[in-house]
């Protein structure tokens, strides 16, 4: 099952997180939850397999620090 690991407020930010997680060797999906019809703005969910959730959190946290 795929789980949401992070939510961004722009397509650009979602692509940065996707790249970060992919570089760590994690499978990633991005899902738009945009209601406005404009792909550049709105919310994007970053999803990883449930088994990879903890590792994905660690990768994101390490990137922020």
Biopython code that builds the backbone (N, CA, C, O; Angstrom):
import numpy as np
from Bio.PDB.StructureBuilder import StructureBuilder

atoms = [
    (1, "UNK", "N", (0.839, -1.170, 0.000)),
    (1, "UNK", "CA", (0.000, 0.000, 0.000)),
    (1, "UNK", "C", (0.894, 1.246, 0.000)),
    (1, "UNK", "O", (1.901, 1.296, 0.706)),
    (2, "UNK", "N", (0.516, 2.240, -0.792)),
    (2, "UNK", "CA", (1.251, 3.493, -0.853)),
    (2, "UNK", "C", (0.742, 4.436, 0.234)),
    (2, "UNK", "O", (-0.462, 4.540, 0.467)),
    (3, "UNK", "N", (1.674, 5.120, 0.894)),
    (3, "UNK", "CA", (1.346, 6.020, 1.993)),
    (3, "UNK", "C", (1.897, 7.418, 1.704)),
    (3, "UNK", "O", (2.951, 7.565, 1.086)),
    (4, "UNK", "N", (1.174, 8.435, 2.158)),
    (4, "UNK", "CA", (1.639, 9.815, 2.005)),
    (4, "UNK", "C", (2.750, 10.064, 3.020)),
    (4, "UNK", "O", (2.573, 9.866, 4.222)),
    (5, "UNK", "N", (3.895, 10.501, 2.509)),
    (5, "UNK", "CA", (5.031, 10.793, 3.377)),
    (5, "UNK", "C", (5.236, 12.301, 3.535)),
    (5, "UNK", "O", (5.860, 12.755, 4.494)),
    (6, "UNK", "N", (4.701, 13.072, 2.578)),
    (6, "UNK", "CA", (4.924, 14.518, 2.603)),
    (6, "UNK", "C", (3.888, 15.181, 1.702)),
    (6, "UNK", "O", (3.445, 14.576, 0.725)),
    (7, "UNK", "N", (3.495, 16.410, 2.012)),
    (7, "UNK", "CA", (2.591, 17.188, 1.172)),
    (7, "UNK", "C", (3.265, 18.520, 0.874)),
    (7, "UNK", "O", (3.746, 19.201, 1.779)),
    (8, "UNK", "N", (3.295, 18.885, -0.407)),
    (8, "UNK", "CA", (3.900, 20.154, -0.809)),
    (8, "UNK", "C", (2.818, 21.101, -1.303)),
    (8, "UNK", "O", (1.681, 20.695, -1.543)),
    (9, "UNK", "N", (3.182, 22.359, -1.452)),
    (9, "UNK", "CA", (2.243, 23.380, -1.923)),
    (9, "UNK", "C", (2.525, 23.833, -3.350)),
    (9, "UNK", "O", (1.898, 24.777, -3.829)),
    (10, "UNK", "N", (3.473, 23.165, -4.046)),
    (10, "UNK", "CA", (3.751, 23.511, -5.442)),
    (10, "UNK", "C", (4.324, 22.310, -6.170)),
    (10, "UNK", "O", (4.874, 21.396, -5.556)),
    (11, "UNK", "N", (4.188, 22.325, -7.484)),
    (11, "UNK", "CA", (4.730, 21.246, -8.303)),
    (11, "UNK", "C", (6.254, 21.213, -8.197)),
    (11, "UNK", "O", (6.854, 20.140, -8.130)),
    (12, "UNK", "N", (6.874, 22.388, -8.182)),
    (12, "UNK", "CA", (8.326, 22.483, -8.081)),
    (12, "UNK", "C", (8.836, 21.810, -6.808)),
    (12, "UNK", "O", (9.803, 21.050, -6.853)),
    (13, "UNK", "N", (8.199, 22.082, -5.688)),
    (13, "UNK", "CA", (8.608, 21.474, -4.423)),
    (13, "UNK", "C", (8.397, 19.963, -4.443)),
    (13, "UNK", "O", (9.212, 19.213, -3.906)),
    (14, "UNK", "N", (7.307, 19.516, -5.059)),
    (14, "UNK", "CA", (7.049, 18.069, -5.116)),
    (14, "UNK", "C", (8.115, 17.363, -5.946)),
    (14, "UNK", "O", (8.519, 16.247, -5.619)),
    (15, "UNK", "N", (8.570, 18.003, -7.011)),
    (15, "UNK", "CA", (9.619, 17.409, -7.847)),
    (15, "UNK", "C", (10.955, 17.335, -7.100)),
    (15, "UNK", "O", (11.714, 16.383, -7.278)),
    (16, "UNK", "N", (11.239, 18.328, -6.273)),
    (16, "UNK", "CA", (12.470, 18.311, -5.475)),
    (16, "UNK", "C", (12.450, 17.150, -4.482)),
    (16, "UNK", "O", (13.447, 16.443, -4.328)),
    (17, "UNK", "N", (11.319, 16.955, -3.814)),
    (17, "UNK", "CA", (11.201, 15.861, -2.840)),
    (17, "UNK", "C", (11.247, 14.518, -3.565)),
    (17, "UNK", "O", (11.883, 13.578, -3.087)),
    (18, "UNK", "N", (10.573, 14.420, -4.722)),
    (18, "UNK", "CA", (10.603, 13.175, -5.500)),
    (18, "UNK", "C", (12.044, 12.813, -5.869)),
    (18, "UNK", "O", (12.467, 11.669, -5.697)),
    (19, "UNK", "N", (12.782, 13.782, -6.371)),
    (19, "UNK", "CA", (14.170, 13.547, -6.763)),
    (19, "UNK", "C", (15.014, 13.117, -5.573)),
    (19, "UNK", "O", (15.815, 12.189, -5.679)),
    (20, "UNK", "N", (14.838, 13.784, -4.450)),
    (20, "UNK", "CA", (15.569, 13.456, -3.228)),
    (20, "UNK", "C", (15.339, 11.998, -2.832)),
    (20, "UNK", "O", (16.288, 11.271, -2.539)),
    (21, "UNK", "N", (14.088, 11.581, -2.825)),
    (21, "UNK", "CA", (13.752, 10.213, -2.423)),
    (21, "UNK", "C", (14.226, 9.188, -3.456)),
    (21, "UNK", "O", (14.685, 8.105, -3.093)),
    (22, "UNK", "N", (14.115, 9.529, -4.738)),
    (22, "UNK", "CA", (14.583, 8.614, -5.779)),
    (22, "UNK", "C", (16.102, 8.432, -5.704)),
    (22, "UNK", "O", (16.603, 7.328, -5.914)),
    (23, "UNK", "N", (16.822, 9.492, -5.409)),
    (23, "UNK", "CA", (18.273, 9.399, -5.275)),
    (23, "UNK", "C", (18.663, 8.508, -4.102)),
    (23, "UNK", "O", (19.750, 7.929, -4.093)),
    (24, "UNK", "N", (17.791, 8.399, -3.128)),
    (24, "UNK", "CA", (18.019, 7.514, -1.982)),
    (24, "UNK", "C", (17.595, 6.080, -2.302)),
    (24, "UNK", "O", (17.707, 5.193, -1.457)),
    (25, "UNK", "N", (17.111, 5.857, -3.520)),
    (25, "UNK", "CA", (16.738, 4.518, -3.945)),
    (25, "UNK", "C", (15.323, 4.098, -3.574)),
    (25, "UNK", "O", (14.998, 2.911, -3.594)),
    (26, "UNK", "N", (14.486, 5.066, -3.238)),
    (26, "UNK", "CA", (13.118, 4.759, -2.830)),
    (26, "UNK", "C", (12.146, 4.942, -3.997)),
    (26, "UNK", "O", (12.276, 5.896, -4.763)),
    (27, "UNK", "N", (11.179, 4.040, -4.137)),
    (27, "UNK", "CA", (10.134, 4.237, -5.138)),
    (27, "UNK", "C", (9.196, 5.352, -4.678)),
    (27, "UNK", "O", (8.830, 5.411, -3.504)),
    (28, "UNK", "N", (8.807, 6.231, -5.597)),
    (28, "UNK", "CA", (8.023, 7.414, -5.242)),
    (28, "UNK", "C", (6.925, 7.651, -6.276)),
    (28, "UNK", "O", (7.121, 7.438, -7.473)),
    (29, "UNK", "N", (5.776, 8.091, -5.794)),
    (29, "UNK", "CA", (4.688, 8.580, -6.642)),
    (29, "UNK", "C", (4.323, 9.971, -6.162)),
    (29, "UNK", "O", (4.434, 10.280, -4.975)),
    (30, "UNK", "N", (3.883, 10.814, -7.100)),
    (30, "UNK", "CA", (3.378, 12.140, -6.750)),
    (30, "UNK", "C", (1.940, 12.215, -7.238)),
    (30, "UNK", "O", (1.641, 11.876, -8.383)),
    (31, "UNK", "N", (1.054, 12.663, -6.354)),
    (31, "UNK", "CA", (-0.368, 12.760, -6.700)),
    (31, "UNK", "C", (-0.843, 14.186, -6.444)),
    (31, "UNK", "O", (-0.693, 14.719, -5.345)),
    (32, "UNK", "N", (-1.413, 14.785, -7.468)),
    (32, "UNK", "CA", (-1.955, 16.136, -7.342)),
    (32, "UNK", "C", (-3.300, 16.079, -6.626)),
    (32, "UNK", "O", (-4.157, 15.257, -6.947)),
    (33, "UNK", "N", (-3.463, 16.954, -5.668)),
    (33, "UNK", "CA", (-4.754, 17.111, -5.015)),
    (33, "UNK", "C", (-5.264, 18.530, -5.280)),
    (33, "UNK", "O", (-6.006, 19.120, -4.495)),
    (34, "UNK", "N", (-4.828, 19.033, -6.414)),
    (34, "UNK", "CA", (-5.128, 20.381, -6.871)),
    (34, "UNK", "C", (-6.581, 20.490, -7.308)),
    (34, "UNK", "O", (-7.056, 19.682, -8.107)),
    (35, "UNK", "N", (-7.265, 21.456, -6.802)),
    (35, "UNK", "CA", (-8.660, 21.686, -7.167)),
    (35, "UNK", "C", (-8.825, 22.855, -8.137)),
    (35, "UNK", "O", (-9.904, 23.034, -8.703)),
    (36, "UNK", "N", (-7.771, 23.655, -8.337)),
    (36, "UNK", "CA", (-7.911, 24.885, -9.119)),
    (36, "UNK", "C", (-7.732, 24.673, -10.616)),
    (36, "UNK", "O", (-8.106, 25.541, -11.405)),
    (37, "UNK", "N", (-7.165, 23.535, -11.027)),
    (37, "UNK", "CA", (-6.921, 23.305, -12.444)),
    (37, "UNK", "C", (-5.578, 23.836, -12.910)),
    (37, "UNK", "O", (-5.195, 23.587, -14.053)),
    (38, "UNK", "N", (-4.854, 24.550, -12.080)),
    (38, "UNK", "CA", (-3.535, 25.062, -12.432)),
    (38, "UNK", "C", (-2.488, 24.124, -11.835)),
    (38, "UNK", "O", (-2.374, 24.013, -10.614)),
    (39, "UNK", "N", (-1.721, 23.446, -12.699)),
    (39, "UNK", "CA", (-0.765, 22.436, -12.236)),
    (39, "UNK", "C", (0.408, 23.004, -11.445)),
    (39, "UNK", "O", (1.065, 22.259, -10.717)),
    (40, "UNK", "N", (0.688, 24.282, -11.563)),
    (40, "UNK", "CA", (1.831, 24.853, -10.863)),
    (40, "UNK", "C", (1.533, 25.151, -9.394)),
    (40, "UNK", "O", (2.447, 25.237, -8.574)),
    (41, "UNK", "N", (0.274, 25.304, -9.075)),
    (41, "UNK", "CA", (-0.101, 25.654, -7.715)),
    (41, "UNK", "C", (-1.097, 24.641, -7.183)),
    (41, "UNK", "O", (-1.800, 23.991, -7.956)),
    (42, "UNK", "N", (-1.158, 24.506, -5.889)),
    (42, "UNK", "CA", (-2.033, 23.525, -5.274)),
    (42, "UNK", "C", (-1.206, 22.544, -4.467)),
    (42, "UNK", "O", (0.010, 22.699, -4.348)),
    (43, "UNK", "N", (-1.839, 21.567, -3.931)),
    (43, "UNK", "CA", (-1.146, 20.601, -3.080)),
    (43, "UNK", "C", (-0.786, 19.343, -3.862)),
    (43, "UNK", "O", (-1.499, 18.926, -4.775)),
    (44, "UNK", "N", (0.334, 18.760, -3.476)),
    (44, "UNK", "CA", (0.809, 17.517, -4.072)),
    (44, "UNK", "C", (1.200, 16.569, -2.953)),
    (44, "UNK", "O", (1.933, 16.944, -2.038)),
    (45, "UNK", "N", (0.715, 15.355, -3.028)),
    (45, "UNK", "CA", (1.076, 14.335, -2.057)),
    (45, "UNK", "C", (2.238, 13.516, -2.599)),
    (45, "UNK", "O", (2.219, 13.077, -3.749)),
    (46, "UNK", "N", (3.243, 13.315, -1.764)),
    (46, "UNK", "CA", (4.369, 12.458, -2.096)),
    (46, "UNK", "C", (4.103, 11.123, -1.419)),
    (46, "UNK", "O", (3.934, 11.063, -0.202)),
    (47, "UNK", "N", (4.067, 10.062, -2.200)),
    (47, "UNK", "CA", (3.729, 8.745, -1.668)),
    (47, "UNK", "C", (4.889, 7.768, -1.846)),
    (47, "UNK", "O", (5.605, 7.809, -2.846)),
    (48, "UNK", "N", (5.059, 6.893, -0.861)),
    (48, "UNK", "CA", (6.032, 5.808, -0.910)),
    (48, "UNK", "C", (5.342, 4.540, -0.406)),
    (48, "UNK", "O", (4.320, 4.618, 0.276)),
    (49, "UNK", "N", (5.895, 3.377, -0.738)),
    (49, "UNK", "CA", (5.314, 2.149, -0.184)),
    (49, "UNK", "C", (5.380, 2.168, 1.342)),
    (49, "UNK", "O", (6.318, 2.711, 1.926)),
    (50, "UNK", "N", (4.389, 1.579, 1.969)),
    (50, "UNK", "CA", (4.300, 1.582, 3.430)),
    (50, "UNK", "C", (5.580, 1.066, 4.086)),
    (50, "UNK", "O", (5.997, 1.583, 5.122)),
    (51, "UNK", "N", (6.196, 0.061, 3.492)),
    (51, "UNK", "CA", (7.423, -0.519, 4.054)),
    (51, "UNK", "C", (8.598, 0.455, 4.012)),
    (51, "UNK", "O", (9.572, 0.279, 4.743)),
    (52, "UNK", "N", (8.515, 1.479, 3.163)),
    (52, "UNK", "CA", (9.602, 2.449, 3.010)),
    (52, "UNK", "C", (9.325, 3.769, 3.740)),
    (52, "UNK", "O", (10.128, 4.699, 3.658)),
    (53, "UNK", "N", (8.219, 3.855, 4.437)),
    (53, "UNK", "CA", (7.787, 5.109, 5.047)),
    (53, "UNK", "C", (8.809, 5.677, 6.035)),
    (53, "UNK", "O", (9.130, 6.864, 5.978)),
    (54, "UNK", "N", (9.310, 4.856, 6.919)),
    (54, "UNK", "CA", (10.275, 5.315, 7.913)),
    (54, "UNK", "C", (11.557, 5.818, 7.243)),
    (54, "UNK", "O", (12.082, 6.867, 7.615)),
    (55, "UNK", "N", (12.051, 5.080, 6.272)),
    (55, "UNK", "CA", (13.264, 5.479, 5.553)),
    (55, "UNK", "C", (13.041, 6.799, 4.805)),
    (55, "UNK", "O", (13.915, 7.665, 4.792)),
    (56, "UNK", "N", (11.879, 6.943, 4.189)),
    (56, "UNK", "CA", (11.572, 8.181, 3.471)),
    (56, "UNK", "C", (11.532, 9.373, 4.431)),
    (56, "UNK", "O", (12.048, 10.442, 4.104)),
    (57, "UNK", "N", (10.933, 9.204, 5.598)),
    (57, "UNK", "CA", (10.920, 10.272, 6.605)),
    (57, "UNK", "C", (12.343, 10.659, 6.974)),
    (57, "UNK", "O", (12.668, 11.844, 7.060)),
    (58, "UNK", "N", (13.190, 9.661, 7.192)),
    (58, "UNK", "CA", (14.585, 9.938, 7.564)),
    (58, "UNK", "C", (15.317, 10.706, 6.469)),
    (58, "UNK", "O", (16.073, 11.631, 6.768)),
    (59, "UNK", "N", (15.106, 10.340, 5.214)),
    (59, "UNK", "CA", (15.761, 11.029, 4.093)),
    (59, "UNK", "C", (15.319, 12.487, 4.059)),
    (59, "UNK", "O", (16.144, 13.385, 3.890)),
    (60, "UNK", "N", (14.037, 12.721, 4.216)),
    (60, "UNK", "CA", (13.521, 14.100, 4.183)),
    (60, "UNK", "C", (14.061, 14.910, 5.347)),
    (60, "UNK", "O", (14.474, 16.055, 5.164)),
    (61, "UNK", "N", (14.063, 14.336, 6.536)),
    (61, "UNK", "CA", (14.572, 15.036, 7.724)),
    (61, "UNK", "C", (16.052, 15.375, 7.571)),
    (61, "UNK", "O", (16.468, 16.486, 7.899)),
    (62, "UNK", "N", (16.839, 14.443, 7.082)),
    (62, "UNK", "CA", (18.273, 14.683, 6.894)),
    (62, "UNK", "C", (18.521, 15.780, 5.870)),
    (62, "UNK", "O", (19.489, 16.531, 5.996)),
    (63, "UNK", "N", (17.679, 15.884, 4.873)),
    (63, "UNK", "CA", (17.831, 16.914, 3.848)),
    (63, "UNK", "C", (17.521, 18.309, 4.398)),
    (63, "UNK", "O", (18.078, 19.306, 3.938)),
    (64, "UNK", "N", (16.634, 18.367, 5.380)),
    (64, "UNK", "CA", (16.244, 19.645, 5.968)),
    (64, "UNK", "C", (17.299, 20.153, 6.947)),
    (64, "UNK", "O", (17.510, 21.359, 7.074)),
    (65, "UNK", "N", (17.946, 19.241, 7.626)),
    (65, "UNK", "CA", (18.930, 19.627, 8.659)),
    (65, "UNK", "C", (20.214, 20.115, 8.046)),
    (65, "UNK", "O", (21.144, 20.478, 8.768)),
]
sb = StructureBuilder()
sb.init_structure("model")
sb.init_model(0)
sb.init_chain("A")
sb.init_seg("    ")
for serial, (resi, resn, name, xyz) in enumerate(atoms, 1):
    if name == "N":
        sb.init_residue(resn, " ", resi, " ")
    sb.init_atom(name, np.array(xyz, "f"), 0.0, 1.0, " ", f" {name:<3s}", serial, name[0])
structure = sb.get_structure()
